[in-house]
Amino acid sequence: MENPNEPFNKGGSGAQIALRFVLLVGVVSFFADFTYEGSRAITGPFLARLGATGAIVGVVAGLGELLGYGLRFFSGRISERTQAFWSITFFGYIVQMASVPALALAGNWQVAALLILLERTGKAIRNPPRDVMLSHAAKEMGFGWGFGVHEALDQLGALFGPLLVALILARRHDYRLAFATLLVPAIFTLILLTIARLLYPRPEELETHRTDKPAAKHFSATFWLYLIAASLVAAGFADFQLIAFHFQRHGTVQTSWIPIFYSMAMAVSGAGSLFFGRLFDRLGISVLIPLTVLSTAFAPLVFLGSFWPALLGAALWGLGMGVHESIIPAAVARMVPIERRPSAYGLFTGAYGLFWFAGSAIIGVLYDHSVPAVIAFCVLTELAAIPLLLSVRKRMG
């Protein structure tokens, strides 16, 4: 285990110290999301400009999510065995932050696709150990509130990054300049991560209330039901890269407005994660049921709607993504013992990514043949998760 001699600042109550840690890591995530979400807002049209088809965009997006989630299984297992949470987190952030500005140098869609996949790989490496460290602090604040605060800051960065990119495209119409500019927040991300490492070298000490019960060898049935439900939701979410591709192909939204749509989605995502994260601490998994039903409306709105319905659809897409992204780690932390959290996060998000990849690939292929088929697939797949979420609610009380 990493065990430097310098202790973190213990001034204040446990909850206050935990909040400071969550806020600091949240600011790191703000700049990280500023960087990579800024790029993700335009990678769909960028790939199209380099000659990629709708199927290619869908497969690249899906494979990126497969790597971005699937590799977390291994990252989680390795971090659980080595306890080197900070080292693994750092490595992942470096890989991710280097990949985004490198897109400015991509000369064809194959190179751009490789860099997109590398960025997702970096995220896969750093997320499980980072979430474990956050879970120690979130335990003192309430899991839903702790992860909700972090996700809100995370999505705030996802709001401003695409807005900056939209401004550059509106004024200069230069994708490469937009990617190159994102080097600045990438550097800030690594500087702030270093500060967090120096101030809080042992985040596990933030969790003051621990049990002495031995860790269970197997995950509970509730955990597996929730995993399947969340995976079905993931399969039904069209990636925004394909949505942006659709906007550009059909002229629903002007190119310079596409990043703004993404920013609006991220704003709704951040606000939703903050509000519903707090609600999760009070009501539990029940909050996911009506939100999952509501978010299914994104598909007909973004794929069939004109400008304003498409904007509403993007907002519902963001709401669904943000709530699931914040509640997933909060719910998993409740379902498994502390010693198994790294593997649980890795396994859970690995399955989530596998279904995301399968869903995105199917959606991409369907898109080239029938938009109504895409809508039907998205809606029915997400609704299939509702009976499982009801069962999880019953089991968790």
C-alpha angles and dihedrals in degrees: 000000000000104000115170119179096239113092120210120252108282096189114132133018123315092257092049093050090046091051092051091052093048091048093049093049087044091057089050088053090047091062093038092054090043085060106041100029088050088058095042090057090067106025091094095057089037091056089047090052089052091054105268120147127225091260091052092049091049094048094046091049092047094045089049090055090045090057093038091056106017096057089055087078089068094038090052093049093047094048090048092053098041099031085213092138098153096045094051091045091052094049092051094049092050092052092047098045093048094051098059102060088040087070086077087072098048110121099185139019092259093061091042090051091051092053091047089054092046091053090053090048091056090052090050092054097050104037105074096050091042092050091049090054090047091049091062090057094039090057089066093048102035118278095248094048094043095051090038092057090048093047091049091056089042092055093043086065088047087056098052098039095063090042090057090047090049090052092051092048092047093052104031106015087217119138093184093055089050092054093044092052090059089070088084098062088040090061092047089053093058094044092053092044088056090052091051090051092052095047097042109028093157110037091169088076089065090074102078100171109069133158125226094218114126116252115263116248093219133041118245126258088247090060092052094047090051091047092054092046093050091046091055089051090051092051091054096052113095110217114249090236089068091042089053089047089054093048091053097043095050097035092236090137128020114247094247090053096053095081088048090055088052091049091053090051090052092048090055089044093054095045091046094050091051095048099039093041088062089044090052090061088057104035104022125210091345091089091069096061102069091034092055091051092048095048093057088075090073093082102061091039098053097038100040105021131095122234101299098038088048090053090052089048091052089051091052089047089054092047092054093046096046097047093048092045092055100037096045095069091039093052095043091052088058093048102051136047118260094252092058098046096100093053092040092053091045094048094043097049091041091060089042089056094046091056091043090055094047091047094046092048091050092046091049093052093044090050092063089056110029132003092195088056089054091052093048092049093049095047098043095045094052094045089053087069094062098081090050093050089051089053091049090050091053093049094047092048 
